Amino acid sequence: MTPSRLDVRDGRQGAATAGRSHRGSLCAAIAALALACGLGGLLSVPPAALAKSDGASAGGTAYASTGKDADGRRGGQGRRIDDGAGSGRDWVFPFRPGVAMAPSSWRADQGQDIFAKGSACGSRAELLAVADGTIVREGIPGFGPAAPVLRIERGTYAGRYVYYGHALPALFPVGAHVRAGDPIAQVGCGRVGISSGPHVELGLSAPGGGTCCPRWGQTSGLVRQLLVAVYR
């Protein structure tokens, strides 16, 4: 029996639909494999877009083109680093962009000695909160009468203290709550505390330690790692 043109057309449409479904499933599988292997950036279009060919997701949004990882947090190309808690709260660099000298000029101490370009100080070298927290102390022997100490309130380093040695003046009183990126002090002009000139020593307390200060080199490597990652 010779099939009618309608039967032929229906058969072709059915085959085309089956082919699209098969291709969509295959694309979804390839996209999922690429994401699992960290190769999402090699795809010419986002894997999620490929997966939509059969109406299914291939495992979430492709973040390779946005500079974010699979949890939506900033990756290495960004200016922020995740604090490890998955809370969306980030560390930020303690200087505004373009003010601080490059990491190659920093010096290890109890924390990290960081210098502003052109020996800038005062309002030309504001110091920013690296994380959300509370100012719990101002004034540290050897670091000046106004050096602030920030208690971090969340994330991997919650409960630990960040101190800003040789800062003057402080811009918030003790007890003030600040957000990451808020200006909380300025690099002191001249010799503030035991210092050869304007700079900040930014340090992090040891786990279970007091407001200041860790032993020489005890946490300075970690501080450098965190700050280099967000240097701007």
NORRAJO-V522285 format. One record per helix or strand of 3 or more residues. SS is the DSSP state (H for helix, E for strand). FROM is the first residue (numbers start at 1). TO is the last residue. Records with the same first field share a line. If there is no record, write none. Layout:
SS=FROM-TO / FROM-TO
This chain:
H=5-36 / 40-42 / 47-54 / 103-105 / 117-119 / 220-230
E=112-114 / 122-128 / 133-140 / 144-152 / 161-165 / 167-170 / 183-187 / 200-204
